[in-house]
Amino acid sequence: MKTIILLLVLCLALSHAFTRQELEKQWKNFQIDFNKSYKSPVEARKRFSIFEDNMKKIEEHNIRFKNGEVSFTKGINKFADWTVEEFLDYVNQYKVPKHSQKGSEVFKPNSNIMLPDAVDWRTQGCITGVKDQGICGSCWAFSTTGSLEAQLYLQKGKLISLSEQNLIDCSWAEGNEGCGGGLMTSAWEYVQKNGCESEDDYPYKEVDGKCRFEQVKSVVSISGYVEINKNETDLQIAVASVGPISVGIDASEELQLYSKGILEDNTCSAYSLNHGVLLVGYGSESGKDFYIIKNSWGVSWGEEGYFRLGKKASNPCGITDDASYPNVI
């Protein structure tokens, strides 16, 4: 009887494992789908080995999903040939928040507001398409332009894709470090002084460059920015009544291979932030509450560039710790 049970367990395990032929096919498709090329056969072999390890992680995780143990799936994306260490180095490009800076004010929530059960600003026409920061550590710039674009539309009726490269190249004096990292509130200070050009006039280059800003080409002006108190009630009121909000989170290794579903992350920190994103709403599915977040890793990642962060824990992944939005004038 024990022998039969062991054979059954072995057969079940093998039924889930990829054959070498299937793995190599996946590897070939991955390289085509994500335009991957490697500088040498040695590098290619190294990346294939990492890819193989990640495929095992994906398979094991998705078995847990089928068993109802987790609420999101993992899948192949552009990070599938990266180690966890490489991925965390990539996302750790967020500066320590500095509060009460010049030009900021504190959000004053309307205590009488009746919060809707769900909010999704994607349905209101105020959000541009998902962008891709590439290898540049510029998440902070994409978070900044995301809320700027939304407020420009909501206040002026103009949906304009704004220039992250403008912020990367030109906001060093305010404390940002281009592709080496930055902070949304520092970017607000730059925009308050100067404005910001459109993506068309100042296109994204994915590298640090010399500042080419021309005042005459600025398409947005702000009088300052508003910081939101560190609690989820105020954050929900803000996103429901004001619009999309720039937030910092702790992006853990769970996001590396995230595919779809509600990410209930037990590994991320509620205080140590490393990634700037855009909060565009919240909702609930099958009794699980979540925030809707626009990322800057392209449409091939996650739920067409978005992910849903579960609210099972208080202040999940530190989402309330550095939330702000601009006052467009």
Long-range contacts (C-beta under 8 A, 24 or more apart in sequence): 16-59, 16-63, 17-59, 18-55, 18-59, 23-52, 23-55, 26-51, 26-55, 26-76, 27-51, 30-76, 30-80, 30-81, 33-76, 33-300, 34-77, 34-78, 34-80, 34-300, 36-81, 47-81, 48-81, 50-81, 50-82, 50-83, 51-80, 51-81, 54-80, 54-81, 54-257, 55-80, 57-257, 58-257, 61-257, 65-261, 70-264, 71-261, 71-262, 71-263, 71-264, 71-288, 71-310, 72-258, 72-259, 72-260, 72-261, 72-262, 72-263, 72-264, 72-308, 73-259, 73-260, 73-261, 74-257, 74-258, 74-259, 75-257, 75-259, 75-260, 76-257, 77-257, 77-258, 77-259, 77-297, 77-300, 77-301, 77-302, 78-297, 78-298, 78-300, 78-301, 79-256, 79-257, 79-301, 80-257, 82-256, 84-253, 84-256, 87-253, 87-256, 88-253, 88-274, 90-135, 90-137, 91-139, 91-251, 91-255, 91-274, 91-275, 92-274, 93-137, 93-138, 93-139, 93-140, 93-179, 93-180, 93-181, 93-182, 93-274, 93-275, 94-139, 94-140, 94-181, 94-182, 94-183, 94-248, 94-273, 94-274, 94-275, 94-276, 95-140, 95-175, 95-176, 95-177, 95-181, 95-182, 95-183, 95-186, 97-183, 97-185, 97-248, 97-273, 97-321, 97-322, 98-175, 98-183, 98-185, 98-186, 99-185, 99-227, 101-185, 101-186, 101-189, 102-189, 103-188, 103-189, 103-192, 103-223, 103-224, 103-225, 104-185, 104-188, 104-224, 104-225, 104-226, 104-227, 104-324, 105-224, 105-225, 105-226, 105-227, 105-327, 106-226, 106-227, 106-228, 106-229, 107-226, 107-227, 107-228, 107-229, 107-234, 107-238, 109-233, 109-234, 109-237, 109-238, 109-241, 110-237, 110-241, 113-237, 113-240, 113-241, 115-236, 115-237, 115-240, 116-240, 117-283, 117-284, 118-281, 118-282, 118-283, 118-284, 119-239, 119-240, 119-281, 119-282, 119-283, 120-280, 120-281, 120-283, 120-292, 121-150, 121-239, 121-243, 121-244, 121-280, 121-281, 122-280, 122-281, 122-292, 125-153, 125-159, 126-150, 126-153, 126-154, 126-159, 126-243, 126-244, 127-244, 127-278, 127-280, 127-294, 128-159, 128-161, 129-161, 129-299, 130-294, 130-295, 130-296, 130-298, 130-299, 130-304, 130-305, 130-306, 131-164, 131-204, 131-296, 131-298, 132-296, 132-297, 132-298, 133-164, 133-206, 133-296, 133-297, 134-206, 135-179, 135-206, 136-168, 136-178, 136-179, 136-206, 136-207, 136-208, 137-179, 137-180, 137-181, 138-164, 138-167, 138-168, 138-178, 138-179, 138-182, 138-296, 139-275, 139-276, 139-277, 139-296, 140-176, 140-181, 140-182, 140-183, 140-184, 140-186, 140-187, 140-276, 141-165, 141-167, 141-168, 141-176, 141-182, 141-187, 142-276, 142-278, 142-296, 143-184, 143-246, 143-247, 143-248, 143-276, 143-277, 143-278, 143-296, 144-184, 144-187, 144-188, 144-191, 144-246, 144-276, 145-196, 146-244, 146-246, 146-278, 146-294, 147-184, 147-243, 147-244, 147-245, 147-246, 147-278, 147-324, 147-325, 147-326, 148-191, 148-196, 148-220, 148-222, 148-326, 148-328, 150-243, 150-244, 151-243, 151-325, 151-326, 151-327, 151-328, 152-219, 152-220, 152-328, 154-243, 154-328, 155-328, 155-329, 156-328, 158-219, 160-198, 160-199, 160-219, 160-220, 161-198, 161-199, 161-200, 162-196, 162-197, 162-198, 162-199, 162-219, 162-220, 163-196, 163-197, 163-198, 163-199, 163-201, 163-202, 163-203, 163-204, 164-199, 164-204, 165-202, 165-203, 165-204, 165-205, 165-209, 166-196, 166-197, 166-202, 166-213, 167-191, 167-196, 168-208, 168-209, 169-208, 169-209, 169-210, 169-211, 169-212, 169-213, 170-194, 170-211, 170-213, 178-208, 179-206, 179-207, 179-208, 180-208, 182-276, 183-276, 183-322, 184-246, 184-248, 184-276, 184-322, 184-324, 185-225, 185-227, 185-322, 185-324, 188-222, 188-224, 188-225, 188-324, 188-326, 191-220, 191-221, 191-222, 191-326, 192-222, 192-223, 192-224, 192-225, 194-218, 195-219, 195-220, 195-221, 196-220, 220-328, 221-328, 221-329, 222-326, 222-327, 222-328, 222-329, 223-327, 223-329, 224-326, 224-327, 225-324, 225-325, 225-326, 225-327, 226-324, 226-325, 226-326, 226-327, 227-323, 227-324, 228-320, 228-323, 228-324, 228-325, 229-320, 230-315, 230-320, 230-321, 231-320, 232-311, 232-314, 232-315, 232-319, 232-320, 234-320, 235-279, 235-319, 235-320, 235-323, 236-282, 238-323, 238-325, 239-279, 239-280, 239-281, 239-282, 242-325, 243-325, 244-278, 244-279, 244-280, 244-294, 244-325, 245-278, 245-279, 245-323, 245-324, 245-325, 246-276, 246-277, 246-278, 246-279, 246-323, 246-324, 246-325, 247-276, 247-277, 247-278, 247-279, 247-293, 247-319, 247-320, 247-322, 247-323, 248-273, 248-274, 248-275, 248-276, 248-277, 248-318, 248-319, 248-321, 248-322, 248-323, 249-273, 249-274, 249-275, 249-277, 249-293, 249-309, 249-317, 249-318, 249-319, 250-274, 250-275, 250-317, 250-318, 251-275, 251-317, 252-317, 255-307, 258-301, 258-302, 258-307, 259-302, 260-302, 260-303, 261-308, 262-288, 262-290, 262-308, 262-309, 262-310, 263-307, 263-308, 263-309, 263-310, 264-288, 264-310, 264-312, 264-313, 264-316, 265-309, 265-310, 265-316, 265-317, 266-313, 268-316, 268-317, 268-318, 269-317, 269-318, 270-313, 270-314, 270-315, 270-316, 270-317, 270-318, 270-321, 271-318, 271-321, 272-318, 273-318, 273-321, 273-322, 279-319, 279-323, 280-306, 282-311, 283-308, 288-312, 291-316, 291-319
